[in-house]
Amino acid sequence: MRVLITGATGLIGQEIVRLCHENDMRVNYLTTNKSKIKSSENYQGFYWNPKLRDIDTNCFNGVDAIIHLAGATASKRWTPNYKHKILQSRIDSTELLINALKGESHTIKQVVSASAIGIYPDSLVNYYDPTFKETSSSFLGQVVKVWEHTVDGFSKLSISVSKIRIGLVLAKKGGALQEIIKPIKFGLGANFGNGKQWQSWIHINDLAHMFIHVLQHNLSGIYNGVAPNPVTNKELIKTVAQTLHKPLFMPNIPRILMKMILGEMHILLFESQRVSSKKIEDKGFYFQYNYIDPALNDLLQQ
């Protein structure tokens, strides 16, 4: 099997590439940086520039499926210009792939696209599964709605579409966890607001395996990329501190302070989405890390 991956050099993409190779899958990948193009039998790079609608269509040769991860990170300050980039990077990259395939004879049967749990409204009481129809009115909720709608365009090319709505990804190198542990290491850890907001997290290894599972079992539809047991922000911060053997002395960090520091992006820390993983489990997926304690023990071992 040969898979085309966008965003292959990012945090999640690198883990998926590693698993593809472990499963004897060959990888084509797209990059906007020509210096990152490598060429071997099982890892072949191709240039693209979604903003300029430029793509090397040789990337589709012999490809059975696409794993689509590309999009500007939401973890940078949301200035008006950057908000436009967050949205447009997802639309442009997806439309470029779809439009390029329209003019090609290809062997692609499936696309597995990243999405985000930010589509679900902020709630302390709801327990969300993919059948929930209401969309968050936040900027991120609206981005995900447009993003998923754009991805649906692959279905018009008789390509099966699946989307994985990703939660808080916990990883050893990079990502949110490394930002969370910085103040805790200095004994300055604290929960955000009252700490009651739900954090639907997932170990990066489980997330990468989920993409491969959806691919190998040709699953279509929407799945939540979260572990089975969400935790509150308070529990997450407390468990990180315990894992690092650090005290928690600081008072709660008020929302108004983080809004002053981060602007609109502060909602990433305060919005609450308790999200269910049952649908993917019902499709035979097994989580290695069901609970936060073993996940953090694995990632924070010195």
Rosetta blueprint (number, residue, H / E / L):
1 M L
2 R E
3 V E
4 L E
5 I E
6 T E
7 G L
8 A L
9 T L
10 G L
11 L H
12 I H
13 G H
14 Q H
15 E H
16 I H
17 V H
18 R H
19 L H
20 C H
21 H H
22 E H
23 N L
24 D L
25 M L
26 R E
27 V E
28 N E
29 Y E
30 L E
31 T E
32 T L
33 N L
34 K H
35 S H
36 K H
37 I L
38 K L
39 S E
40 S E
41 E L
42 N L
43 Y E
44 Q E
45 G E
46 F E
47 Y E
48 W E
49 N E
50 P H
51 K H
52 L H
53 R L
54 D E
55 I E
56 D L
57 T H
58 N H
59 C H
60 F H
61 N L
62 G L
63 V L
64 D L
65 A E
66 I E
67 I E
68 H E
69 L L
70 A L
71 G L
72 A L
73 T L
74 A L
75 S L
76 K L
77 R L
78 W L
79 T L
80 P H
81 N H
82 Y H
83 K H
84 H H
85 K H
86 I H
87 L H
88 Q H
89 S H
90 R H
91 I H
92 D H
93 S H
94 T H
95 E H
96 L H
97 L H
98 I H
99 N H
100 A H
101 L H
102 K H
103 G L
104 E L
105 S L
106 H L
107 T L
108 I L
109 K L
110 Q E
111 V E
112 V E
113 S E
114 A E
115 S E
116 A E
117 I H
118 G H
119 I H
120 Y L
121 P L
122 D L
123 S L
124 L L
125 V L
126 N L
127 Y L
128 Y E
129 D L
130 P L
131 T L
132 F L
133 K L
134 E L
135 T L
136 S L
137 S L
138 S L
139 F H
140 L H
141 G H
142 Q H
143 V H
144 V H
145 K H
146 V H
147 W H
148 E H
149 H H
150 T H
151 V H
152 D H
153 G H
154 F H
155 S H
156 K H
157 L H
158 S L
159 I L
160 S E
161 V E
162 S E
163 K E
164 I E
165 R E
166 I E
167 G L
168 L E
169 V E
170 L E
171 A L
172 K L
173 K L
174 G L
175 G L
176 A H
177 L H
178 Q H
179 E H
180 I H
181 I H
182 K H
183 P H
184 I H
185 K H
186 F L
187 G L
188 L L
189 G L
190 A L
191 N L
192 F E
193 G L
194 N L
195 G L
196 K L
197 Q L
198 W E
199 Q E
200 S L
201 W E
202 I E
203 H E
204 I H
205 N H
206 D H
207 L H
208 A H
209 H H
210 M H
211 F H
212 I H
213 H H
214 V H
215 L H
216 Q H
217 H L
218 N L
219 L L
220 S L
221 G E
222 I E
223 Y E
224 N E
225 G E
226 V L
227 A L
228 P L
229 N L
230 P L
231 V E
232 T E
233 N H
234 K H
235 E H
236 L H
237 I H
238 K H
239 T H
240 V H
241 A H
242 Q H
243 T H
244 L L
245 H L
246 K L
247 P L
248 L L
249 F L
250 M L
251 P L
252 N L
253 I E
254 P L
255 R H
256 I H
257 L H
258 M H
259 K H
260 M H
261 I H
262 L H
263 G H
264 E H
265 M H
266 H H
267 I H
268 L H
269 L H
270 F H
271 E L
272 S L
273 Q L
274 R L
275 V E
276 S L
277 S L
278 K H
279 K H
280 I H
281 E H
282 D H
283 K L
284 G L
285 F L
286 Y L
287 F L
288 Q L
289 Y L
290 N L
291 Y L
292 I H
293 D H
294 P H
295 A H
296 L H
297 N H
298 D H
299 L H
300 L H
301 Q L
302 Q L
